Amino acid sequence: MDHEDSARFAFLHAAPVIGGAALLKLPPLLGALGDGLRGPLLAGSVAAFVAAYLAPRYLARHFEHRALIPFSIYCSVVGLGSLAYFAVT
């Protein structure tokens, strides 16, 4: 699988999980307890939709010319740092 296909697969794989979480959390937020949250909820949903739509396109173009080695090093360092932090605390 090439980089473009793997990025597209990862985003498509996350869509059902995000949709399921939205279905579980939206009714309480839109009910009587969420009176002041409707505007920010709508703005956040629109921003998340735009970002989720544009991110795979950007990553596909990015992966055509660049490799994932710097990102994998970053993930490894942050992951090991997080493990060390949570092991100590």
Summary of the structure (lengths in Angstrom):
residues: 89
radius of gyration: 17.9
end to end distance: 39.5
largest distance: 50.2
contacts: 180
relative contact order: 0.10
helix: 92%
strand: 0%
